[in-house]
Amino acid sequence: MASKPQGDDEPDMEDFVAPPCRPRQRIKSESKEDVATSSTPAHSASRHRENAHDFNMKELRAVRTNLLTWYDAHRRKLPWRGDPPPYLTTATHTKQTHTKQTAAATKSRLATMDAFVTPKPEPEAETEHGAAAISIEVASPRKVSPYETWVSEIMLQQTRVDTVVEYFLRWTEKFPTVEALANGSEEDVNALWAGLGYYRRARMLHAGAKYVVENFEGELPSTIEQLLTIPGIGPYTAGAISSIAFENREPLVDGNVIRVLARLRAVGADPKNKQLIKFSWKVAGELVEECDRPGALNQAMMELGATMCTVQNPECSRCPVQSSCLAYEESQSSHKGEKTTRFASESLVSENDACTICDASRYGEWNESIREVTKYPLKAKKGDSKNEVICVAVISYEDEGAAEAKKKKSTAKKPTKGDGAVPDNWHFLMARRPEEGLLAGQWEFIHQKVDAGDKIPAFAQRKKLMHPRLSELLGEQTTKFKQFQEQRRDLGELTHIFSHVKHHMGVEHLHFRSKPTVAVIDTMDASQQQQIRWMNAADMKQLGITTGVKKILNMVTKAPLGASVVDAVASSSNSSSSTKRSAASKRGAAAKAPSHVADGASASTKRFKTLTSFFKK
């Protein structure tokens, strides 16, 4: 297997699920013992037989048939499934359209019946409008390439479907083939991925494409063994590509599949439990083993978990596999403590036969006295997320030459209250993160990590903490404000949440009327010079910036520059008097409140959307 970068803190689906157990054992044919098992209690006690969770052949056939029938009728319409627009992308859409779909299906059936009983005209006959009758066919899904399946599965890891659609369309337009992606620049890849998060995925997708070109002549292989040699492809992605793109009978397991199977088989364990993950791979393999449409079945299982068998609000009344669901059977027992028909305690279960999948140490969370379907799977125990305090300095200058040239053609943009646009002639000092770790290789504003915790220091203290870093970059320009016509102001606080860490940021803005000298850039050699650079909005759009950077830009454009920002901000940050803060505000230089509080959340959201739409164009 190709080596993969280490040290990245961003989890992905391949870190979440275990490799499938290979080879899989065939399920024995249904026998009298199977039939007896389906009606002989075996589970409700804290100790029960492990085979009480297994499907028999009849149940496997029922689940396959019911899932595929439901999927064909109600699946979401998505570009990576070959569907034409408009797309149905969210669980909400699917739920809202259920009634309409049912009515449309009924109308279609009635129309079919009418057509059957109504005499058909001769082929030469004309309609009342004088034109020959025309048969209108609904467009069928197009054939999807293995590459498109690969891209979509990588994008969908840890990301909402409705978010992915736009990124997928732009990506496949720019990089329609594996070879096109392999030949693409790192900057283009980063720009198209910017805002989608978990940037390691983009790097590995790019590296994987190069590997496929070099080792497989640009064509994705179809076997699990070969797919697993490609950088960035683990058991889940390999199963998806092999089954969906090549119709191989290979299982795949993600969080949705684990939740569905844990409920179908009433497994008392959390989704990160290794035994539950191993069990899920085994059962998923059994389901596709004799299936003629393994790709559709795998997608149906994920679709069910995403749109119906959800974490908090499962729609059991409409579930296509309700009759096979042990969790639902338990929930329908009329009295607390009543034994279900499938699972009830046996008089004796030996230690050797006892279930090792369910977590006996958490029996109180899944015993028979709890009737909710949502008790399965158990809630994963979350580790304490890290909190980090970071001082951020947005350093910018105005390019007067660009502004004058702009005025000759049109009025140059000026930052005004409520305007979400970044002025064309503003340039921002950006630094590039290391190639490993969180947000690897991404561009960001100058910052300084202060401490662990969530308490952001006052502006006066943050200025002291940032002084060494700014002095390194700007020298005496950081202290002689008037000489360099600098404006320095506090923009307030911002919290940005990752999957495993929260960044609590205190943001300030240093703005120059002309380009300042940056010592580090001037002393760097050519190979290092790209690590720190000036960017305007067009540069950011071309290279791609993260959602966190967009949020900070929103804070900058939201607060207009004032004539006396420097002195007013300093006084307002050092003083606890609300009177002084009010006076500073009237002078146009108040310390800004957090962006999610000041001036109303709706206005801030509107400005952020304006910025976001600009960078997506």
Secondary structure, 3 states (H helix, E strand, C coil): CCCCCCCCCCCCHHHHCCCCCCCCCCCCCCCHHHHHHHHCCCCCCCCCEHHHHCCCHHHHHHHHHHHHHHHHHHCCCCHHHCCCCCCCCCHHHHHHCHHHHHHHHHHHHHHHHHHHHCCCCCCCCECCCCCECCCCCCCCCCCCCHHHHHHHHHHHCCCCHHHHHHHHHHHHHHCCCHHHHHHCCHHHHHHHHCCCCCCHHHHHHHHHHHHHHHHHCCCCCCCHHHHCCCCCCCHHHHHHHHHHHCCCCCCCCCHHHHHHHHHHCCCCCCCCCHHHHHHHHHHHHHHHHCCCCHHHHHHHHHHHHHHCCCCCCCCHHHCCCHHHCHHHHHHCCCCCCCCCCCCCCCCCCCCCCECCCCCHHHHHHCCCCCCCHHHCCCCCCCCCCEEEEEEEEEEEEECHHHHHHHHHHCCCCCCCCCCCCCCCCEEEEEEECCCCCCCCCCEEEEEEEEEECCCCCCHHHHHHHHHHHHHHHHHHHHCCCCCCCEEEEEEEEEEEECCCEEEEEEEEEEEECCCCCCHHHHHCCCCCHHHEEEECHHHHHHHCCCHHHHHHHHHHHHCCCCCCHHHHHHHHHHCCCHHHHHHHHHCCCCCCCCCCCCCCHHHHHHHHHHHHHHHHC
